[in-house]
Each structure stands twice: as structure tokens, then as C-alpha cells.
């Protein structure tokens, strides 16, 4: 729900008119037949229920096109309709013969844009359920689930406007070439090997995503006559599958239980310690479901994980695969979407939005790293890709597997209650031993950019032994604070309640909340003094210290700044896996599911940042992050060690993780949540509001609370309102933010309350002067 009230008047004039028209139409009394108008062709329904991407709660009624000979319209087709003073693309969601609108006020659609429905009845039902559950306008939910080009009325790829994509193919000479001839051109050898692994051809975007920038190597291979430019399709052709390792007992048990559930809806939690071989279980399940003639959907939380799984799947699986995520160009996304929807591919691998792609032969859903916050959409249509995947599996009648080494407390509660079947992988695959974990108390220790002498000494020992070292700091930039030593001035964001981060490499001060960028000053803007000092450390500062401490040693920094260029993240991760970089430094981008066989030491530079967060989920997030980064050490035959720097070595979270691991922490956290009546033992919705004036957001939320059918903290119908209160970061991007929490021990009670309450909220005082949204099952309280 993007907000039913927007205080940008120029942008919102048309939508205000649409809302008034919608309310007028809804007040029309009675169902009126319109067959007498003679709309449509003989035997065709005379009313089209059309959802448009606008913040209105119900579809609009239209007449079929007036041109004779037009094929009968069907649900799931896009149409161009008159809307307000202009035109808009809509989607037919239902057909009928009666309407609540006076027949003479109905208008015919201008054009039917699709020869056949884009969405089947089951797809429409799924999206309708999602929009209803998350209290989001149906039209906006439907169109957010479509590729960008299909949200417009122009020509699309399905009509032949773009027959294919540029790529590179092996020539006959290239297929027979000896790789030994490329010993002095390793980049060309890498490209040639990759093309061979993919069956001889690959899209330009796929090559860049997996190998990074390789245009020079491709041109050199073209001059040799070994590759040539060609038009190809998006589907990745699978080479002859290679055999995988023998499953251990835990893996075999997990595979047997899930495969026996094929054809029925059964949700599974696959909990396995890091490096326990969850991906191998995924591959065996995918082999089985593809062999049975069904399609599979694999969801991953981050784009950075997609190439890694793509390579493994391509090497092991038969059938065809497409990739879908926000990093693709519009044409690539639409081609992948259409091929999956047509049933032409066996495997769809994607991030959270892939949960909406039609899959007519769906037989299995896998959710990797199910605990990850990235599965929750935080703007607009605030859905959970993980939760919707479970609902979609239920609708399709197929199993769904939620995999993680650190399951979310919600998923663990479902497993403990028997709603999910619980599968465990207790040990690392291949006999690798779990890493030893120790704490380093950095109180009173001399630190160099946050690095303690014991950590630097351990790193030096491992590097001298020929191993890799990974250092984790979840803070990018050079320093989080820039201050004047003379007068105490601090660089603050003028639009947010936050400090500006110094990025020395670019000479800028940046706000990591609103995106503001300013040149870093040479002198204090307040007193003119020259003594400006950076306080704290980010990845840039640690990189500078490491480069000075270990001169000439290959070092890779992996964060959002160093991977902005397309393909750079994939290049860095691939090089790290090969051992090209001995020192790895990065944010959480470096910790999620990556396999670095040469890493024997992981150092957590600052574990304290997540120990005392304002959000009650902060300890859970911190525990998951620590366990995930711990899992990067000792994944092959070499033993691993993890050291965690902290000023709070006695903290119960760290103590629990160190002595007993994540299961013990989760058990204690669930007990605390139950006592406090917090999720997963209650259900929440968060009404957020923001405005340009400091008091408007709070005033609107007070008005919204006053029209709720509850009284005080006692509540009516098991629903309680908490607040309103300012958001933890009250001012962001120049707007003042506040929130109102709605909570109930029963999901259905919360849903009934929201259905009754939100129409009144739309009419509450101040609703037209603020931006507001409802977030069902919020994952962040900020």
C-alpha cells in the first residue's frame, strides 16, 4: 500500500479524482443488468472487472470493446482503458453480467492487449489472496508482479518485438581448441571453459553476471575464430549432468522425506549447520522433480547468490533453467518470465519477486536462507516472498522446503508446533570440522582502525601458512563520523536524524539513509579550523590499514561501493573462491552462503553494533549474522577458526552462541518472545505515516487510532493498539515519521480488524495530507 494520502498535490490530483469517482460508483445501489446495451459479442459476458495500478480498493467495471469481431475477453488479459482524463493499462480479473454502476456511465475498454491471458485463474487467485492478506490495492499488487514492459501498453516481447538477445557461441574450432594454448591468457581460458560448460552459448548478460567484465577476452577469442556473436534465447541449456557426491545419512533422510511428499502440500524446515550440504539436497530434489516432468522454483535472498547456484545447477541438472532478479534488463526479465509461464523451462531461480511468476507445472519450491530479511519487500507492496511461497505451494499442492543454518524464530515455532516437518543436517558434509569460536575482549586494547593486536597476529599467521583470511565489518565507507577537533562540529545529514559517513575514496560525505551526497570539506564548516578527524571505522579504513600492514598481498573489499559496476560482485567472489585474493574484507554481502575453501580464519571486527538495537528482532538478526559469517571458515579439509571482537564479552547472546550454538540461543529467544507476547506468539501490523511538518504524521495516527473499534490497552476482539509514537529515526529524507502498532494473538482477529478499520483510516482527519502505509507482519520496526 503506497499510501492513500500523498501530500504532493501536483502528483496526486488525478488520483484524488479517481478516488472520488470510485466512491461515487460504490454508492450506486443495486446490481443492474447491462445486456440490453448490446455490449460485446454474442454469448460473451457484458461486464469486465478491470484492476488498474492505482491506490483504489476495488476493480472498475468496463464494457467489452465495441469493435465487431473482437475475440471474447478473458480474465488475465491486459486491456487499455479510459481512466480519469487519460488512459491506463489494466488487467481483467473477472467477467460478469451485472454491475453496481448505472449502465449509461460504463465505458468500453479501448483495446485488448494480449492474445491470450498472461495469468491463469490460479495465478489470479494467488495474487488476489496476497493483496487481501497484505491489505494492498489489487491492481497495484497485480502489476507489481508483472515484468516492467508488461505494465505498459507498448509492444512487448511476446508479440515478436524483440526475438532474442545477443550472446556468444562457440565455433567448431573453439569447441575443439586446446586450453593449453591459453596458458598465458587465463581470462580467455576461463571464458572458453564457461561456454563449454553451458553447452556452447551464453547471453552477454549471463557471462557478465558469472564472470564479470570479459568483453576483451571475448574479442580476443573472436579474433582467434573460436567464438562468434549470435542471437540466443534466455533459457540456459544444461550440459550433460555430472554425478554428485554420495549423500550422508542426514542428507539421504531429508531427500527421502521430501521426495515422498511430491504431489502433496507439505512444508519442510531443512535446518543444517553451515557447510552441511543443504545445496546438495536441493540438487537431488531438483533432479527428481524435473525427471517427473514438473517445474521447480528456487528462491534466494540476494542477487549475489544467484550466479553461484546457477553454476552448480547448470553443471548438475538436466532440463532448462532461467534466472530472474532485479539486476536483469527489462527485456531479459520479460523473456525469462514468459518462458517460465509457458512451461518451457524446468527450473526458475530468482529473488523474492520470482514467487509471482506463473509456473503451470509447479512441483517443488525451495527457499534458501529462509531467515533472510531480504525476502521481505520493504516498500510499496510489503509482502514476504518466503511466506507467499508457502501459500503458493499450498495452492499448487506441492512440497516447499525452507532451508537455513539459522532459521527464523517464526519458522522454528512452526516446526516446533508440527505445522512444518523438521529435517536436520547435524554435521558438515565431507567430514569438515566446525570452526573453533573465541571472543577477543578489546577493552583497553590499542586498536588500529578497529583491529586488535591479537586479531592481526592471527591473520598474519594464517596468511604466512598460505591460507585465506576473511574480516567482516558491516559498515561501509571510511568512517561513520567526521568531526572538528577544535569546535566539536559533527557532519550531520540536514534531512535525517543521522550522521554523514565519510567516503575518503570518493572525497564525499554520504547519508546511508536518504542518499544525500556532499563533498567532504577541507576545513570545518563551523569554525574554519583545519583539524577534521574521522571517528570510527568502515571497510575503506580497514582496507587502508590492511594494505599498509600486508603490502603486496592481494586484498578484495566487497561492499556496496566496491561492487557498483555490473558484474563486479561476481568477479570478486569468483576470484576469492579461486584463492586469487588472500585477504577478504567486506560487509554482509560477503557472508551469505558463499563457499571459500581456502578461508581458515574469520574475524568479526565489531560484534557490538547489533547487541543493543531498538528493534526487538535485533538480537535474532545479530545471532544469525554471526553464525553465517562463522560458516565461511574451515569449509574444506583445512580447520577453521573464528574470532569475535567485542567490548561486551559477558553479553548473554555472545555467551550462548559461543558455548551452545544457535539452537540454544533460539530456544532462549523463543521463551522471551512467548513471555512478552511478541511474534511468533502474536501477530502485528504497523501503520506508518510521514509528513513534511513535524506534527502532522502523529496527528493523523491519533485520528486513525480514534476511529478504531478498540478501547485503550484492554482491547476489543483480541486486538490492541500501541502508540502512536515517533519512528526510531523520526526524520528521514526531510520527512517526519511516526507509527502505530496493531497487535493480536490471533491472525484472523487481526485480519478482521484491518478489513474493518482501514476504510475508516482512509477517511480519517489528515489522511490526505500525509503518506501512509500498512505493513502486515512487519520485519523492521524502524
Protein Blocks (a to p, Z undefined) as FASTA:
>chain_A
ZZjadcbfklmmmmmmmmmmmmmmmmpgcjddfklnopajehiafbdcddddddbfbdcd
ddddfbghiacddehiacdddehjbccddddfbdcfbdfbdfklpccdfbdfbfbdfbdf
klmmmmmmmmmmnopafklmmmmmpcfklmpcbdcfknopagbdcdddddfklmmpcfkl
mmmmmmlmmmmmmmmmnoopacfklmmmmnopaklmmmmmmmnopaccddddfbdcdddd
dddddddfklmmmmmmmmmmgoiacdddddddehilpmmmmmmmmmmmmmnopacddddf
bfklmmmmmmmmmmmpgcjdddddfkbcfklmmmmmmmmmnopafbdcddfklmmpccfk
bcbdcdehklbmklpcfehjacdfklmmmmmmmmnopacddddfbdcfklmmmmmnopac
cdddfbdehhiacdddddddfehiaceehiafklmmmmmmmmmnopacdddddbecjbfc
dcdfknopacddfkbccdddddfknopacdfknopacdddfbdfklopabdcdedjdfkl
mmmmmmmmmghiacddddfklmmpghklmmmmmmmmnomambdcddfklmnopacfkbcb
dcdfblmlmmmcfblklmmmmmmmmmmmmmmgokbmbdcddddddfblmbmklmmmmmno
jmlmmmmmmmmmmmnopafkbccdddddddfbfklmmmmmmmmmmmpccehjkogghiac
edjdddfblbgghiacdddddddfbfklmmmmmmmmmmmmmmpghklmcccdddehiabf
ZZ
